[in-house]
Structure formats: C-alpha cells, structure tokens
Amino acid sequence: MYLKTVKAHDQVSSLFWLLVSIYASIESIQMGVGTLQKPGMGFITFGTSVLLGILSLALFVRTTLRREHAKTEPLFAGKLWKRVLLVLVALLIYAKLMPMAGYLVSTFFLMSFLFWIVKGQKWWWVLISSFLTTLITYYVFSIWLKGQLPEGFIGL
C-alpha cells in the first residue's frame, strides 16, 4: 500500500485514530461512564478516547490545511506494522474479555502476549514479568487506590 505524500500518510493515520476513538467511546459508554463523583468502569477509557478523537481531528485539519510536501515514501516502509496490528487486536480482545475473565486473568494474558510479541523475551521471563506486572497494577489500583476491578468468572 503506497501513498504519495507524507501529508496523505498523516491524513490516513489521523482518520484511523479518529475511528478507533469513536469505537472506544462507544464501548466505554456501554461499560458505563458514571459521573465525576462516582465514575463507572468506562470513565477513564471514555475520557481518553475523546481526547484521542480531538487530537486526531486536530491533526487531520492541520494536515489538510498545510501545503503539500514533495517528499514521497511508502506508508509502511521499514515499519513493524504487523506487530502494531497484533497489539491493537490484543488490546481490543482484552477490553472485551476483562468483564468476563476478570482483571487478574485478562491482564496476565495481555501482558504475557505483549512481552512475548513486542519484546521477544524468553518464556520464563514473559511469565515472571507478566505475573509481577499484573500483581503490582492490581495492588495499586484495587488495594491502594481502592478502585473496583472486574472479578470475572473465577472471582479473582
């Protein structure tokens, strides 16, 4: 897939992230946004996705209004775009599975996948790192900050 200019690259990427933000906003609303005094599960995700949408729209407008550059290059030249797509799919699956599987289980599997696919670590390092990351984030968000995390079908 080749596009002619950097301007076109920026326009395509900004529209892509705008669509991602719209999807994330819809999913956040379905999870329940809540209020400022009593935020729901989708509160932070909704705020983040709205911010992503605003930034994507600003990039699209800025790119559309600027002059054309003569520089041309392939859209995905030298990029590890397959990894990016795998990470994006993993995050979408994580968001869908967390209410069913719970925070601990789904986060452990997400972190294992990310350490394995992105970093290419050895299996024992992947498991130890995923376990520690999951426990530390659980401690911070659930115990220290007293946030509510999904328990899932196991009750963890």
Backbone torsions as a table, in degrees:
resi	resn	phi	psi	omega
1	MET	NA	113.9	-178.3
2	TYR	-118.2	133.4	172.4
3	LEU	-116.3	153.5	-169.6
4	LYS	-78.2	-29.5	-171.9
5	THR	-138.2	163.3	174.6
6	VAL	-63.8	-35.3	178.8
7	LYS	-58.8	-45.0	179.1
8	ALA	-64.9	-37.4	177.1
9	HIS	-59.3	-47.3	-179.5
10	ASP	-63.8	-38.6	179.6
11	GLN	-65.8	-44.6	-179.7
12	VAL	-64.7	-45.7	-178.3
13	SER	-66.1	-37.7	179.4
14	SER	-67.2	-37.8	176.9
15	LEU	-68.2	-37.4	176.7
16	PHE	-59.9	-49.6	-178.1
17	TRP	-69.2	-27.6	174.1
18	LEU	-65.4	-43.1	177.3
19	LEU	-64.9	-40.3	176.6
20	VAL	-61.2	-41.8	-179.2
21	SER	-66.2	-37.5	178.0
22	ILE	-64.9	-45.2	178.5
23	TYR	-61.0	-46.5	-179.5
24	ALA	-63.5	-36.9	178.0
25	SER	-63.6	-44.3	179.7
26	ILE	-63.1	-44.7	178.4
27	GLU	-63.0	-38.8	179.6
28	SER	-64.5	-41.5	178.8
29	ILE	-63.2	-40.3	178.7
30	GLN	-65.9	-30.7	177.7
31	MET	-75.6	-22.6	-179.0
32	GLY	102.9	111.0	-177.4
33	VAL	-81.6	-39.4	-178.1
34	GLY	78.0	-154.6	179.5
35	THR	-125.3	176.2	177.0
36	LEU	-64.0	-35.6	-179.8
37	GLN	-76.7	-32.1	-179.4
38	LYS	-138.0	79.7	-177.4
39	PRO	-68.1	144.8	177.1
40	GLY	-91.5	-175.8	-178.2
41	MET	-62.3	-31.7	-176.7
42	GLY	-94.4	9.3	-174.3
43	PHE	-61.2	-55.2	-177.2
44	ILE	-67.8	-41.0	179.0
45	THR	-61.9	-39.9	179.1
46	PHE	-64.7	-48.0	179.4
47	GLY	-60.6	-42.2	179.3
48	THR	-66.0	-41.8	-179.2
49	SER	-69.1	-34.7	175.1
50	VAL	-65.2	-43.3	177.2
51	LEU	-61.2	-43.3	177.3
52	LEU	-60.7	-41.6	178.4
53	GLY	-63.4	-42.7	178.8
54	ILE	-63.3	-45.8	179.6
55	LEU	-65.0	-39.1	178.3
56	SER	-64.8	-43.2	178.4
57	LEU	-65.0	-40.6	177.9
58	ALA	-63.1	-41.7	177.9
59	LEU	-63.9	-42.0	179.6
60	PHE	-62.0	-46.5	-179.6
61	VAL	-64.3	-46.9	-179.7
62	ARG	-60.9	-42.8	180.0
63	THR	-66.9	-40.3	-179.2
64	THR	-66.1	-35.7	-177.2
65	LEU	-82.4	-16.9	-177.7
66	ARG	-82.2	161.9	-179.9
67	ARG	-69.9	154.8	179.0
68	GLU	-69.5	137.4	174.5
69	HIS	-97.0	149.5	-178.9
70	ALA	-80.7	-17.1	-176.2
71	LYS	-65.1	132.5	176.7
72	THR	-125.4	145.9	177.6
73	GLU	-163.3	154.7	176.6
74	PRO	-64.0	146.6	-176.2
75	LEU	-61.3	-46.1	-175.9
76	PHE	-111.3	23.7	-177.8
77	ALA	-63.2	125.3	176.7
78	GLY	70.4	8.4	-178.5
79	LYS	-100.9	150.5	176.1
80	LEU	-93.9	61.0	-172.7
81	TRP	-66.3	-24.9	177.6
82	LYS	-65.0	-38.5	176.9
83	ARG	-64.9	-40.8	179.2
84	VAL	-60.8	-45.2	178.8
85	LEU	-64.7	-39.8	177.9
86	LEU	-63.0	-42.0	178.8
87	VAL	-65.2	-42.7	179.3
88	LEU	-61.7	-45.3	178.4
89	VAL	-63.6	-41.3	178.9
90	ALA	-61.2	-41.1	179.3
91	LEU	-67.1	-37.7	177.5
92	LEU	-66.4	-42.1	177.0
93	ILE	-63.6	-41.6	178.0
94	TYR	-57.6	-45.8	-179.7
95	ALA	-64.3	-35.6	-179.8
96	LYS	-76.1	-35.8	-175.2
97	LEU	-85.7	-22.0	-175.0
98	MET	-56.4	-44.9	179.3
99	PRO	-61.0	-32.1	-179.1
100	MET	-84.5	-48.5	-174.2
101	ALA	-85.4	-21.8	-177.9
102	GLY	93.6	164.1	-176.1
103	TYR	-65.0	-49.0	-174.4
104	LEU	-62.5	-48.5	-177.3
105	VAL	-67.1	-50.6	-176.7
106	SER	-66.8	-37.4	178.9
107	THR	-68.6	-39.0	177.3
108	PHE	-59.8	-46.2	-179.4
109	PHE	-69.0	-38.1	177.1
110	LEU	-62.4	-49.2	-178.6
111	MET	-63.8	-38.2	176.8
112	SER	-60.0	-46.4	179.4
113	PHE	-62.7	-45.5	-178.1
114	LEU	-65.4	-43.5	177.9
115	PHE	-63.6	-35.4	-178.5
116	TRP	-75.4	-49.6	-173.8
117	ILE	-78.0	-39.7	-175.6
118	VAL	-84.4	-47.3	-175.7
119	LYS	-91.5	-23.4	-178.9
120	GLY	64.6	38.0	-177.4
121	GLN	-78.0	165.4	175.1
122	LYS	-69.8	153.6	-172.7
123	TRP	-58.8	-40.9	-178.4
124	TRP	-66.9	-35.9	177.5
125	TRP	-69.0	-39.1	177.7
126	VAL	-59.8	-47.2	-177.8
127	LEU	-66.9	-44.4	179.7
128	ILE	-64.9	-46.5	-179.5
129	SER	-63.1	-42.8	179.5
130	SER	-64.0	-43.6	179.5
131	PHE	-61.4	-48.9	-179.0
132	LEU	-65.6	-42.5	178.8
133	THR	-61.3	-44.1	179.9
134	THR	-63.5	-45.7	180.0
135	LEU	-65.4	-42.4	-179.6
136	ILE	-64.5	-46.0	179.9
137	THR	-66.9	-35.2	176.4
138	TYR	-63.4	-45.7	179.2
139	TYR	-59.5	-47.8	-177.6
140	VAL	-62.2	-51.4	-172.3
141	PHE	-81.8	-35.3	-175.6
142	SER	-92.9	-45.4	-174.5
143	ILE	-89.5	-52.4	-176.4
144	TRP	-72.0	-49.9	-179.2
145	LEU	-89.0	-4.7	178.3
146	LYS	56.4	38.7	176.3
147	GLY	-83.6	159.6	178.2
148	GLN	-98.3	121.4	177.3
149	LEU	-113.6	147.2	-179.4
150	PRO	-61.2	133.6	-179.6
151	GLU	-84.6	-33.1	179.9
152	GLY	79.0	-173.6	-174.9
153	PHE	-71.8	-22.2	-179.9
154	ILE	-83.4	-24.5	-178.9
155	GLY	88.7	18.9	178.6
156	LEU	-94.6	NA	NA
